[in-house]
């Protein structure tokens, strides 16, 4: 092995060790505990030495955020793969799997979904290349393919938001194209794209309140509360009882 190859391998190994140390600190202490000083102490390095591998603390967190998002997407994809391709069942499996993962990994959830990113394009549903976004958008689109949504008012999307919703609609179409999903763009008018955003906000908001223990009442059976919210979404979409 050449000296250059050996040096590259050492850099890669050390970079991986840094990410493992950062992940351990995240799980144990939360986002606030993932500091360069703490990572350096764990690895027996000096904090300035870490800049040989990551240009900033933010870059390290973004890479960690990306890897965790991939893991979540893979877990949800496995849930979906075990189910019939019926659209609604797969979509609600994604919703339940997202909640299950968030409750089991509250610190990872905080980093990926509840902390400010230095890269706005890495937000969960803003990019067709974002792993969780691909799974959520694709599963929701299968519902739209399988069920006709009728009776949506023409003024559902506020005029001030139409450009934003149009951009999101294009993100959805790009995501489906990259996933190889055959989809008639006419099945995704602005009104339906707007509903997708609203439903994500409701699902995310519910899970966030539960993860952080901020429900406005004591809930003895949180599974039932979450399922009631999903049942309400199903009724609104005209899908009947779950």
C-alpha positions as a Markdown table, in Angstrom:
| # | Residue | x | y | z |
|---|---|---|---|---|
| 1 | Unk | 0.0 | 0.0 | 0.0 |
| 2 | Unk | 1.4 | 3.4 | -0.9 |
| 3 | Unk | 1.9 | 6.1 | 1.6 |
| 4 | Unk | -0.9 | 8.2 | 0.1 |
| 5 | Unk | -3.3 | 5.2 | 0.3 |
| 6 | Unk | -2.3 | 4.5 | 3.9 |
| 7 | Unk | -2.8 | 8.2 | 4.8 |
| 8 | Unk | -6.3 | 8.2 | 3.1 |
| 9 | Unk | -7.3 | 5.1 | 5.0 |
| 10 | Unk | -6.1 | 6.6 | 8.3 |
| 11 | Unk | -8.1 | 9.8 | 7.6 |
| 12 | Unk | -11.2 | 7.7 | 6.8 |
| 13 | Unk | -10.8 | 5.6 | 9.9 |
| 14 | Unk | -10.3 | 8.6 | 12.1 |
| 15 | Unk | -13.3 | 10.3 | 10.5 |
| 16 | Unk | -15.5 | 7.3 | 11.2 |
| 17 | Unk | -14.2 | 7.2 | 14.8 |
| 18 | Unk | -15.2 | 10.8 | 15.3 |
| 19 | Unk | -18.7 | 10.2 | 14.0 |
| 20 | Unk | -19.1 | 7.1 | 16.3 |
| 21 | Unk | -17.9 | 9.2 | 19.2 |
| 22 | Unk | -20.3 | 12.0 | 18.3 |
| 23 | Unk | -23.2 | 9.5 | 18.0 |
| 24 | Unk | -22.4 | 8.1 | 21.4 |
| 25 | Unk | -22.5 | 11.5 | 22.9 |
| 26 | Unk | -25.7 | 12.3 | 21.2 |
| 27 | Unk | -27.4 | 9.2 | 22.5 |
| 28 | Unk | -26.1 | 9.8 | 26.0 |
| 29 | Unk | -26.3 | 13.5 | 26.4 |
| 30 | Unk | -28.4 | 14.9 | 23.6 |
| 31 | Unk | -27.5 | 17.4 | 20.9 |
| 32 | Unk | -26.0 | 19.8 | 23.4 |
| 33 | Unk | -23.5 | 17.2 | 24.5 |
| 34 | Unk | -22.0 | 16.7 | 21.0 |
| 35 | Unk | -19.2 | 19.2 | 21.4 |
| 36 | Unk | -15.8 | 19.1 | 19.7 |
| 37 | Unk | -14.1 | 19.2 | 23.1 |
| 38 | Unk | -16.1 | 16.2 | 24.3 |
| 39 | Unk | -15.4 | 14.2 | 21.1 |
| 40 | Unk | -11.7 | 15.0 | 21.4 |
| 41 | Unk | -11.6 | 13.9 | 25.0 |
| 42 | Unk | -13.3 | 10.6 | 24.1 |
| 43 | Unk | -10.7 | 9.9 | 21.4 |
| 44 | Unk | -7.7 | 11.2 | 23.2 |
| 45 | Unk | -7.2 | 14.0 | 20.7 |
| 46 | Unk | -7.1 | 17.8 | 20.9 |
| 47 | Unk | -10.1 | 19.7 | 19.8 |
| 48 | Unk | -8.1 | 21.6 | 17.1 |
| 49 | Unk | -7.0 | 18.3 | 15.6 |
| 50 | Unk | -10.6 | 17.5 | 14.7 |
| 51 | Unk | -10.5 | 20.3 | 12.1 |
| 52 | Unk | -8.3 | 18.1 | 10.0 |
| 53 | Unk | -11.3 | 15.9 | 9.4 |
| 54 | Unk | -14.3 | 18.3 | 9.6 |
| 55 | Unk | -14.2 | 21.9 | 8.7 |
| 56 | Unk | -16.6 | 22.8 | 11.5 |
| 57 | Unk | -18.8 | 21.5 | 14.3 |
| 58 | Unk | -21.8 | 22.2 | 12.0 |
| 59 | Unk | -20.4 | 20.0 | 9.2 |
| 60 | Unk | -20.0 | 17.1 | 11.6 |
| 61 | Unk | -23.6 | 17.5 | 12.9 |
| 62 | Unk | -24.9 | 17.7 | 9.3 |
| 63 | Unk | -23.1 | 14.4 | 8.4 |
| 64 | Unk | -24.5 | 12.8 | 11.6 |
| 65 | Unk | -27.9 | 14.1 | 10.7 |
| 66 | Unk | -27.7 | 12.6 | 7.2 |
| 67 | Unk | -26.6 | 9.2 | 8.4 |
| 68 | Unk | -29.4 | 9.0 | 11.0 |
| 69 | Unk | -31.9 | 10.0 | 8.4 |
| 70 | Unk | -30.7 | 7.2 | 6.1 |
| 71 | Unk | -31.1 | 4.7 | 9.0 |
| 72 | Unk | -34.7 | 5.9 | 9.7 |
| 73 | Unk | -35.6 | 5.7 | 6.0 |
| 74 | Unk | -34.2 | 2.1 | 5.8 |
| 75 | Unk | -36.2 | 1.1 | 8.8 |
| 76 | Unk | -39.4 | 2.6 | 7.4 |
| 77 | Unk | -38.8 | 1.0 | 4.0 |
| 78 | Unk | -38.5 | -2.4 | 5.7 |
| 79 | Unk | -41.9 | -1.8 | 7.4 |
| 80 | Unk | -43.4 | -0.9 | 4.0 |
| 81 | Unk | -41.9 | -3.9 | 2.2 |
| 82 | Unk | -43.7 | -6.3 | 4.5 |
| 83 | Unk | -47.1 | -5.0 | 3.6 |
| 84 | Unk | -49.4 | -5.3 | 0.5 |
| 85 | Unk | -49.1 | -2.5 | -2.0 |
| 86 | Unk | -52.4 | -1.0 | -1.0 |
| 87 | Unk | -51.4 | 2.6 | -0.5 |
| 88 | Unk | -53.1 | 3.5 | 2.7 |
| 89 | Unk | -51.7 | 0.6 | 4.7 |
| 90 | Unk | -48.2 | 1.5 | 3.7 |
| 91 | Unk | -48.6 | 5.2 | 4.4 |
| 92 | Unk | -49.9 | 4.6 | 7.9 |
| 93 | Unk | -47.2 | 2.1 | 8.5 |
| 94 | Unk | -44.7 | 4.9 | 7.7 |
| 95 | Unk | -46.5 | 7.2 | 10.1 |
| 96 | Unk | -46.5 | 4.7 | 12.9 |
| 97 | Unk | -43.0 | 3.7 | 12.2 |
| 98 | Unk | -41.9 | 7.3 | 12.4 |
| 99 | Unk | -43.5 | 7.7 | 15.8 |
| 100 | Unk | -42.1 | 4.4 | 17.0 |
| 101 | Unk | -38.6 | 5.4 | 16.0 |
| 102 | Unk | -38.9 | 8.9 | 17.4 |
| 103 | Unk | -40.0 | 7.6 | 20.8 |
| 104 | Unk | -37.1 | 5.1 | 20.8 |
| 105 | Unk | -34.5 | 7.6 | 19.7 |
| 106 | Unk | -35.5 | 11.0 | 21.2 |
| 107 | Unk | -32.0 | 12.5 | 20.9 |
| 108 | Unk | -31.6 | 11.4 | 17.3 |
| 109 | Unk | -35.1 | 12.8 | 16.6 |
| 110 | Unk | -34.1 | 16.1 | 18.1 |
| 111 | Unk | -31.1 | 16.4 | 15.9 |
| 112 | Unk | -32.8 | 15.4 | 12.7 |
| 113 | Unk | -36.2 | 16.9 | 13.1 |
| 114 | Unk | -36.2 | 19.4 | 16.0 |
| 115 | Unk | -33.0 | 21.4 | 15.8 |
| 116 | Unk | -31.9 | 24.2 | 13.5 |
| 117 | Unk | -29.9 | 22.9 | 10.5 |
| 118 | Unk | -27.1 | 25.0 | 8.9 |
| 119 | Unk | -28.3 | 23.5 | 5.5 |
| 120 | Unk | -31.9 | 24.4 | 5.0 |
| 121 | Unk | -32.2 | 22.0 | 2.0 |
| 122 | Unk | -31.7 | 19.1 | 4.5 |
| 123 | Unk | -35.0 | 19.6 | 6.1 |
| 124 | Unk | -37.0 | 16.3 | 6.0 |
| 125 | Unk | -39.4 | 17.1 | 3.1 |
| 126 | Unk | -37.6 | 19.8 | 1.2 |
| 127 | Unk | -35.5 | 17.8 | -1.1 |
| 128 | Unk | -36.0 | 14.9 | -3.4 |
| 129 | Unk | -32.7 | 13.5 | -2.2 |
| 130 | Unk | -33.5 | 13.5 | 1.5 |
| 131 | Unk | -34.0 | 9.9 | 2.6 |
| 132 | Unk | -36.9 | 10.3 | 5.0 |
| 133 | Unk | -38.7 | 12.6 | 2.5 |
| 134 | Unk | -38.4 | 10.0 | -0.2 |
| 135 | Unk | -40.2 | 7.4 | 1.9 |
| 136 | Unk | -42.9 | 9.7 | 3.2 |
| 137 | Unk | -43.6 | 11.3 | -0.1 |
| 138 | Unk | -43.7 | 8.0 | -2.0 |
| 139 | Unk | -46.0 | 6.3 | 0.5 |
| 140 | Unk | -48.3 | 9.3 | 0.5 |
| 141 | Unk | -48.3 | 9.4 | -3.3 |
| 142 | Unk | -49.4 | 5.8 | -3.4 |
| 143 | Unk | -52.5 | 6.8 | -1.5 |
| 144 | Unk | -53.2 | 9.5 | -4.0 |
| 145 | Unk | -52.8 | 7.1 | -6.9 |
| 146 | Unk | -55.1 | 4.5 | -5.3 |
| 147 | Unk | -57.9 | 6.9 | -4.2 |
| 148 | Unk | -59.7 | 9.7 | -5.9 |
| 149 | Unk | -59.8 | 12.9 | -3.8 |
| 150 | Unk | -62.9 | 14.9 | -4.6 |
| 151 | Unk | -64.5 | 18.0 | -3.3 |
| 152 | Unk | -61.4 | 20.1 | -2.6 |
| 153 | Unk | -62.2 | 23.8 | -2.7 |
| 154 | Unk | -60.4 | 25.8 | -5.3 |
| 155 | Unk | -59.4 | 28.4 | -2.7 |
| 156 | Unk | -57.9 | 25.8 | -0.4 |
| 157 | Unk | -54.3 | 27.2 | -0.9 |
| 158 | Unk | -54.0 | 30.8 | 0.3 |
| 159 | Unk | -52.9 | 33.0 | -2.5 |
| 160 | Unk | -49.7 | 34.1 | -0.6 |
| 161 | Unk | -48.6 | 30.5 | -0.4 |
| 162 | Unk | -49.3 | 29.3 | -3.9 |
| 163 | Unk | -45.7 | 29.7 | -5.1 |
| 164 | Unk | -44.4 | 27.9 | -2.1 |
| 165 | Unk | -46.8 | 25.0 | -2.6 |
| 166 | Unk | -46.0 | 24.9 | -6.3 |
| 167 | Unk | -42.3 | 24.4 | -5.4 |
| 168 | Unk | -43.2 | 21.7 | -3.0 |
| 169 | Unk | -45.4 | 20.0 | -5.6 |
| 170 | Unk | -42.4 | 19.9 | -8.0 |
| 171 | Unk | -40.3 | 18.4 | -5.2 |
| 172 | Unk | -42.9 | 15.6 | -4.9 |
| 173 | Unk | -43.0 | 15.0 | -8.6 |
| 174 | Unk | -39.2 | 14.9 | -8.8 |
| 175 | Unk | -39.1 | 12.5 | -5.8 |
| 176 | Unk | -41.6 | 10.1 | -7.5 |
| 177 | Unk | -39.7 | 10.3 | -10.8 |
| 178 | Unk | -36.4 | 9.4 | -9.1 |
| 179 | Unk | -38.2 | 6.5 | -7.2 |
| 180 | Unk | -39.5 | 5.2 | -10.5 |
| 181 | Unk | -43.2 | 5.7 | -9.4 |
| 182 | Unk | -45.5 | 6.0 | -12.3 |
| 183 | Unk | -47.7 | 9.0 | -11.5 |
| 184 | Unk | -50.0 | 11.2 | -13.4 |
| 185 | Unk | -49.1 | 14.8 | -12.5 |
| 186 | Unk | -52.7 | 15.8 | -12.9 |
| 187 | Unk | -53.5 | 13.7 | -9.8 |
| 188 | Unk | -51.4 | 16.2 | -7.8 |
| 189 | Unk | -53.0 | 19.6 | -8.1 |
| 190 | Unk | -51.8 | 22.4 | -5.8 |
| 191 | Unk | -54.7 | 21.6 | -3.4 |
| 192 | Unk | -53.5 | 18.0 | -2.9 |
| 193 | Unk | -49.9 | 19.1 | -2.5 |
| 194 | Unk | -51.1 | 21.6 | 0.2 |
| 195 | Unk | -52.9 | 18.8 | 2.0 |
| 196 | Unk | -49.7 | 16.7 | 2.0 |
| 197 | Unk | -47.9 | 19.6 | 3.8 |
| 198 | Unk | -50.7 | 20.0 | 6.3 |
| 199 | Unk | -50.8 | 16.3 | 7.1 |
| 200 | Unk | -47.1 | 16.2 | 7.6 |
| 201 | Unk | -47.3 | 19.1 | 10.0 |
| 202 | Unk | -50.0 | 17.4 | 12.0 |
| 203 | Unk | -48.2 | 14.1 | 12.1 |
| 204 | Unk | -44.9 | 15.8 | 13.0 |
| 205 | Unk | -46.5 | 18.0 | 15.5 |
| 206 | Unk | -48.2 | 15.1 | 17.3 |
| 207 | Unk | -45.0 | 13.1 | 17.5 |
| 208 | Unk | -43.0 | 16.1 | 18.6 |
| 209 | Unk | -45.4 | 16.9 | 21.5 |
| 210 | Unk | -45.3 | 13.2 | 22.5 |
| 211 | Unk | -41.5 | 12.9 | 22.4 |
| 212 | Unk | -41.0 | 16.0 | 24.5 |
| 213 | Unk | -43.9 | 15.2 | 26.9 |
| 214 | Unk | -45.9 | 18.3 | 26.0 |
| 215 | Unk | -49.4 | 16.9 | 25.4 |
| 216 | Unk | -52.0 | 19.4 | 26.9 |
| 217 | Unk | -53.4 | 16.6 | 29.1 |
| 218 | Unk | -52.3 | 13.4 | 30.7 |
| 219 | Unk | -52.6 | 10.6 | 28.2 |
| 220 | Unk | -52.7 | 7.1 | 29.6 |
| 221 | Unk | -52.8 | 5.3 | 26.2 |
| 222 | Unk | -50.8 | 7.5 | 23.7 |
| 223 | Unk | -51.1 | 4.8 | 21.0 |
| 224 | Unk | -54.8 | 5.3 | 21.0 |
| 225 | Unk | -54.5 | 9.0 | 20.6 |
| 226 | Unk | -52.1 | 8.7 | 17.7 |
| 227 | Unk | -54.3 | 6.1 | 16.0 |
| 228 | Unk | -57.3 | 8.5 | 16.5 |
| 229 | Unk | -55.4 | 11.2 | 14.6 |
| 230 | Unk | -54.6 | 8.9 | 11.8 |
| 231 | Unk | -58.2 | 7.8 | 11.6 |
| 232 | Unk | -59.2 | 11.4 | 11.3 |
| 233 | Unk | -56.8 | 11.9 | 8.4 |
| 234 | Unk | -58.3 | 8.8 | 6.7 |
| 235 | Unk | -61.8 | 10.2 | 7.1 |
| 236 | Unk | -60.8 | 13.5 | 5.7 |
| 237 | Unk | -59.3 | 11.8 | 2.7 |
| 238 | Unk | -62.5 | 9.8 | 2.2 |
| 239 | Unk | -60.7 | 6.5 | 2.9 |
| 240 | Unk | -63.2 | 5.2 | 5.5 |
| 241 | Unk | -62.3 | 3.5 | 8.7 |
| 242 | Unk | -58.7 | 2.2 | 9.2 |
